[in-house]
């Protein structure tokens, strides 16, 4: 599906008030066209309208329409500059960026370089240990089922005695 078709559907979704569907379409399109500033600006404006300044700052980071409060919210929610660079999902082609957006990106890259190497998780996954045994829940289940069977047996006996009379 072409970009123009997706944008037309997004505008139709927005006209119908379906912001979640519009966001999904735009984020899918951004996966294919990560350097498209028009898509980023539209996605940022949707997040701005829905009251999500962190995501508005994230997707508007490379646009001129981004507000300082949104950039601050994005930085506060993601204090690690390497994480912010990863979250931008930008492939590095700054040809289509404005001078302001390019400067903002260069400043973030410099901040990341000054902060040192990006943190990497170097552990192994261990399943959480169980805090209690399986006996207690199984015993409780057994008692509840046993009580239900006893009550069902008493009910069946009463019905049969009522029919026999």
C-alpha positions in Angstrom: 0.0 0.0 0.0 1.4 3.4 -0.9 2.1 6.1 1.5 -0.6 8.4 0.1 -3.2 5.6 0.6 -2.2 5.1 4.2 -2.3 8.8 4.9 -5.7 9.0 3.3 -6.9 6.2 5.6 -5.3 7.9 8.6 -7.1 11.2 7.9 -10.4 9.2 7.5 -9.7 7.5 10.9 -9.0 10.8 12.5 -12.2 12.3 11.0 -14.1 9.4 12.6 -12.3 9.9 15.9 -10.4 6.6 15.7 -7.0 7.9 17.0 -5.7 4.5 18.1 -6.2 3.1 14.6 -4.6 6.1 13.0 -1.6 5.8 15.3 -1.2 2.1 14.5 -1.3 2.9 10.8 1.3 5.6 11.1 3.7 3.6 13.2 3.5 0.7 10.8 4.2 3.1 8.0 7.2 4.5 10.0 8.6 1.0 10.2 8.9 1.0 6.4 9.8 4.7 6.1 11.7 5.6 9.3 13.2 8.9 7.9 9.9 10.4 6.7 9.4 13.7 8.6 5.8 14.2 7.4 4.7 10.9 9.0 6.6 11.8 12.2 4.9 15.2 12.4 1.4 13.8 11.9 2.0 11.1 14.5 3.4 13.7 16.9 0.3 15.9 16.4 -2.0 13.0 17.1 -0.2 12.3 20.4 -0.3 16.0 21.2 -4.1 16.1 20.7 -4.6 13.0 22.8 -2.5 14.4 25.7 0.6 12.3 25.5 3.5 14.7 25.5 6.2 12.0 25.9 5.2 10.3 22.6 4.6 13.7 21.0 8.2 14.6 21.9 9.5 11.3 20.7 7.9 11.4 17.3 8.2 15.2 16.9 11.9 15.2 17.9 13.0 15.5 14.3 10.3 18.0 13.2 10.0 21.7 13.6 6.5 21.5 15.1 7.7 19.9 18.4 7.2 21.9 21.5 9.8 22.4 24.3 7.5 20.8 26.8 7.2 17.7 24.7 11.0 17.4 24.3 11.3 17.9 28.1 8.7 15.2 28.7 10.5 12.8 26.3 13.8 13.4 28.0 12.4 13.1 31.5 10.7 9.8 30.6 13.9 8.5 29.0 16.8 10.0 30.9 19.4 7.8 29.1 20.4 9.5 25.8 21.2 6.2 24.2 17.7 5.0 24.9 16.3 8.2 23.4 18.4 7.7 20.3 17.1 4.1 20.0 13.5 5.2 20.5 13.7 7.7 17.7 14.1 4.8 15.2 16.0 7.1 12.9 18.2 5.6 10.2 20.6 8.5 10.0 19.7 10.2 6.7 19.5 13.8 7.7 19.0 15.2 4.2 15.2 15.7 4.8 15.6 17.2 8.2 15.5 20.9 8.9 18.6 22.6 10.3 17.0 22.8 13.8 16.1 19.1 13.8 19.5 18.2 12.6 21.1 20.3 15.3 18.8 18.7 17.9 19.8 15.2 16.7 23.5 16.1 16.7 23.2 17.4 20.3 21.5 14.2 21.4 24.2 12.1 19.8 26.9 14.2 21.5 25.1 13.8 24.8 25.1 10.1 24.3 28.8 10.0 23.4 29.6 12.0 26.5 27.6 9.7 28.7 29.8 6.7 27.8 29.1 3.4 26.4 25.4 2.4 26.2 24.3 0.1 28.9 23.8 -3.5 28.0 22.1 -6.2 29.9 24.6 -9.0 30.5 22.8 -11.4 32.8 21.0 -14.6 32.3 17.3 -15.0 32.8 16.2 -17.0 35.8 12.6 -17.8 36.4 11.2 -16.4 39.6 11.2 -18.7 42.5 7.9 -19.9 43.9 7.1 -18.5 47.3 4.6 -21.2 48.3 4.0 -24.8 47.4 1.3 -26.1 45.2 -0.4 -28.1 48.0 -2.5 -25.3 49.5 -4.2 -24.2 46.3 -4.8 -27.8 45.3 -6.2 -28.7 48.7 -8.5 -25.7 48.6 -9.7 -26.7 45.1 -10.3 -30.3 46.3 -12.4 -29.1 49.3 -14.5 -26.8 47.1 -15.2 -29.5 44.5 -15.9 -32.1 47.3 -18.4 -29.7 48.9 -20.0 -29.0 45.6 -20.4 -32.8 44.9 -21.9 -33.4 48.4 -24.4 -30.6 47.9 -25.3 -31.9 44.4 -25.8 -35.4 45.9 -28.1 -34.0 48.6 -30.0 -32.1 46.0 -30.4 -35.2 43.8 -31.5 -37.2 46.8 -34.2 -34.6 47.6 -35.4 -34.4 44.0 -35.7 -38.2 43.8 -37.5 -38.4 47.1 -39.9 -35.7 45.9 -40.6 -37.5 42.7 -41.1 -40.9 44.5 -43.9 -39.4 46.7 
